[in-house]
Amino acid sequence: MAEVEHNYAARVTVTESAAERVQTLIKMEGKPNMMLRLGVSGGGCSGFSYGISLDDQVNDDDRLFNEYGITVVVDQTSLDMLDGSVVDFVEDLSGSSFQVKNPNATSTCGCGSSFSV
C-alpha cells in the first residue's frame, strides 16, 4: 500500500462516527486493506455528485489521509472541489447514510448527494 502523507495543503476529514461505520463495513467485506474512497463526478441534480465507496487500489493521482484508524483516498481532481470537507455517518429516523459537509458547495440538492460550486 502507498505511504500515507499528511502534508497536502488540501485535505478531507471524517468524523469518528464515519470512521467507525467504515471499519464495520471493512470487517463485513473481510478485506482489511480496504480504504474509504471519496470522489466527485459530473451529474446529479445540482451539477456534481459525491461518490463514496470502499477501495483497495491507490492510483497515481490519489491523496491519502488517515483519520480515526481508517485511510481516506481522494483523487486530486476531486480534492480540489472537496478541500475542507468532512464526511459524517448519520443515523436518524429517516435512516442512516454517509453525508459530506462541503464548504466549497454553493448549493446542494434536497437529498444531499449532489452539489454545485
C-alpha atoms as a printed R data frame, in Angstrom:
    type eleno elety resid chain resno       x      y       z
1   ATOM     1    CA   MET     A     1   0.000  0.000   0.000
2   ATOM     2    CA   ALA     A     2   1.196  3.546  -0.706
3   ATOM     3    CA   GLU     A     3   2.734  5.571   2.051
4   ATOM     4    CA   VAL     A     4   0.243  7.922   3.693
5   ATOM     5    CA   GLU     A     5   1.262 11.554   3.557
6   ATOM     6    CA   HIS     A     6  -0.235 14.349   5.626
7   ATOM     7    CA   ASN     A     7   1.414 17.432   4.200
8   ATOM     8    CA   TYR     A     8  -1.063 18.269   1.443
9   ATOM     9    CA   ALA     A     9  -2.424 21.777   1.573
10  ATOM    10    CA   ALA     A    10  -5.900 20.466   0.718
11  ATOM    11    CA   ARG     A    11  -7.493 17.773   2.847
12  ATOM    12    CA   VAL     A    12 -10.640 15.858   3.667
13  ATOM    13    CA   THR     A    13 -11.525 14.585   7.139
14  ATOM    14    CA   VAL     A    14 -14.008 12.118   8.582
15  ATOM    15    CA   THR     A    15 -15.882 12.096  11.849
16  ATOM    16    CA   GLU     A    16 -15.385  9.357  14.400
17  ATOM    17    CA   SER     A    17 -18.887  8.074  13.559
18  ATOM    18    CA   ALA     A    18 -17.995  7.760   9.856
19  ATOM    19    CA   ALA     A    19 -14.718  6.016  10.654
20  ATOM    20    CA   GLU     A    20 -16.481  3.515  12.920
21  ATOM    21    CA   ARG     A    21 -19.002  2.731  10.174
22  ATOM    22    CA   VAL     A    22 -16.222  2.294   7.606
23  ATOM    23    CA   GLN     A    23 -14.389 -0.066   9.964
24  ATOM    24    CA   THR     A    24 -17.592 -2.102  10.329
25  ATOM    25    CA   LEU     A    25 -18.048 -2.262   6.541
26  ATOM    26    CA   ILE     A    26 -14.417 -3.299   6.050
27  ATOM    27    CA   LYS     A    27 -14.854 -6.114   8.583
28  ATOM    28    CA   MET     A    28 -18.014 -7.235   6.774
29  ATOM    29    CA   GLU     A    29 -16.080 -7.309   3.475
30  ATOM    30    CA   GLY     A    30 -13.320 -9.338   5.095
31  ATOM    31    CA   LYS     A    31 -10.630 -7.263   3.389
32  ATOM    32    CA   PRO     A    32  -8.612 -5.339   5.995
33  ATOM    33    CA   ASN     A    33  -6.689 -3.335   3.358
34  ATOM    34    CA   MET     A    34  -9.817 -1.513   2.134
35  ATOM    35    CA   MET     A    35  -9.958  2.291   2.275
36  ATOM    36    CA   LEU     A    36 -12.760  4.842   2.056
37  ATOM    37    CA   ARG     A    37 -12.714  6.399  -1.411
38  ATOM    38    CA   LEU     A    38 -14.376  9.784  -1.781
39  ATOM    39    CA   GLY     A    39 -14.785 11.315  -5.201
40  ATOM    40    CA   VAL     A    40 -16.754 13.742  -7.310
41  ATOM    41    CA   SER     A    41 -18.307 13.134 -10.715
42  ATOM    42    CA   GLY     A    42 -20.360 15.240 -13.080
43  ATOM    43    CA   GLY     A    43 -24.097 14.782 -12.838
44  ATOM    44    CA   GLY     A    44 -26.762 14.844 -10.197
45  ATOM    45    CA   CYS     A    45 -29.480 17.434  -9.851
46  ATOM    46    CA   SER     A    46 -27.027 20.175  -8.803
47  ATOM    47    CA   GLY     A    47 -24.159 19.572 -11.243
48  ATOM    48    CA   PHE     A    48 -21.764 17.274  -9.330
49  ATOM    49    CA   SER     A    49 -22.343 14.085  -7.353
50  ATOM    50    CA   TYR     A    50 -20.418 12.625  -4.445
51  ATOM    51    CA   GLY     A    51 -19.125  9.090  -4.741
52  ATOM    52    CA   ILE     A    52 -18.358  7.125  -1.581
53  ATOM    53    CA   SER     A    53 -17.087  3.555  -1.771
54  ATOM    54    CA   LEU     A    54 -14.597  1.092  -0.360
55  ATOM    55    CA   ASP     A    55 -11.497  0.530  -2.464
56  ATOM    56    CA   ASP     A    56  -8.211 -1.343  -2.125
57  ATOM    57    CA   GLN     A    57  -6.441  0.381  -5.028
58  ATOM    58    CA   VAL     A    58  -4.365  3.565  -4.988
59  ATOM    59    CA   ASN     A    59  -3.864  5.488  -8.233
60  ATOM    60    CA   ASP     A    60  -1.022  7.868  -9.094
61  ATOM    61    CA   ASP     A    61  -3.181 10.972  -8.594
62  ATOM    62    CA   ASP     A    62  -4.702  9.830  -5.270
63  ATOM    63    CA   ARG     A    63  -4.113 11.593  -1.963
64  ATOM    64    CA   LEU     A    64  -4.369  9.578   1.248
65  ATOM    65    CA   PHE     A    65  -5.358 10.746   4.717
66  ATOM    66    CA   ASN     A    66  -5.512  8.810   7.985
67  ATOM    67    CA   GLU     A    67  -8.401  9.555  10.340
68  ATOM    68    CA   TYR     A    68  -9.548  7.504  13.349
69  ATOM    69    CA   GLY     A    69  -7.813  4.354  12.142
70  ATOM    70    CA   ILE     A    70  -9.030  4.383   8.534
71  ATOM    71    CA   THR     A    71  -7.464  5.645   5.316
72  ATOM    72    CA   VAL     A    72  -9.397  8.084   3.145
73  ATOM    73    CA   VAL     A    73  -8.472  8.165  -0.563
74  ATOM    74    CA   VAL     A    74  -9.348 11.134  -2.787
75  ATOM    75    CA   ASP     A    75  -8.154 11.744  -6.336
76  ATOM    76    CA   GLN     A    76  -6.523 15.138  -6.913
77  ATOM    77    CA   THR     A    77  -9.282 16.444  -9.212
78  ATOM    78    CA   SER     A    78 -11.970 15.642  -6.637
79  ATOM    79    CA   LEU     A    79  -9.828 17.006  -3.814
80  ATOM    80    CA   ASP     A    80  -9.830 20.418  -5.491
81  ATOM    81    CA   MET     A    81 -13.635 20.524  -5.021
82  ATOM    82    CA   LEU     A    82 -13.675 18.717  -1.658
83  ATOM    83    CA   ASP     A    83 -10.954 20.633   0.190
84  ATOM    84    CA   GLY     A    84 -12.054 21.145   3.792
85  ATOM    85    CA   SER     A    85 -14.950 18.695   3.534
86  ATOM    86    CA   VAL     A    86 -15.988 16.450   6.402
87  ATOM    87    CA   VAL     A    87 -17.533 13.003   5.856
88  ATOM    88    CA   ASP     A    88 -20.001 12.029   8.579
89  ATOM    89    CA   PHE     A    89 -22.182  8.977   9.163
90  ATOM    90    CA   VAL     A    90 -25.630  9.926  10.424
91  ATOM    91    CA   GLU     A    91 -28.348  7.687  11.831
92  ATOM    92    CA   ASP     A    92 -31.781  9.195  12.402
93  ATOM    93    CA   LEU     A    93 -35.471  8.375  11.990
94  ATOM    94    CA   SER     A    94 -35.257  8.580   8.208
95  ATOM    95    CA   GLY     A    95 -32.386  6.072   8.003
96  ATOM    96    CA   SER     A    96 -28.616  6.070   8.016
97  ATOM    97    CA   SER     A    97 -26.169  7.435   5.480
98  ATOM    98    CA   PHE     A    98 -22.798  8.983   4.864
99  ATOM    99    CA   GLN     A    99 -23.050 12.747   4.449
100 ATOM   100    CA   VAL     A   100 -20.474 15.138   3.046
101 ATOM   101    CA   LYS     A   101 -20.269 18.627   4.529
102 ATOM   102    CA   ASN     A   102 -18.520 20.541   1.767
103 ATOM   103    CA   PRO     A   103 -17.599 24.192   2.458
104 ATOM   104    CA   ASN     A   104 -16.985 24.728  -1.280
105 ATOM   105    CA   ALA     A   105 -20.550 23.866  -2.341
106 ATOM   106    CA   THR     A   106 -22.565 26.934  -3.266
107 ATOM   107    CA   SER     A   107 -25.765 24.885  -3.339
108 ATOM   108    CA   THR     A   108 -26.860 21.321  -2.687
109 ATOM   109    CA   CYS     A   109 -29.847 19.265  -3.711
110 ATOM   110    CA   GLY     A   110 -32.510 18.144  -1.264
111 ATOM   111    CA   CYS     A   111 -31.091 14.648  -1.000
112 ATOM   112    CA   GLY     A   112 -27.611 15.963  -0.162
113 ATOM   113    CA   SER     A   113 -25.836 13.743  -2.673
114 ATOM   114    CA   SER     A   114 -25.159 16.393  -5.308
115 ATOM   115    CA   PHE     A   115 -23.868 19.958  -5.239
116 ATOM   116    CA   SER     A   116 -22.640 22.879  -7.312
117 ATOM   117    CA   VAL     A   117 -19.574 25.061  -6.881
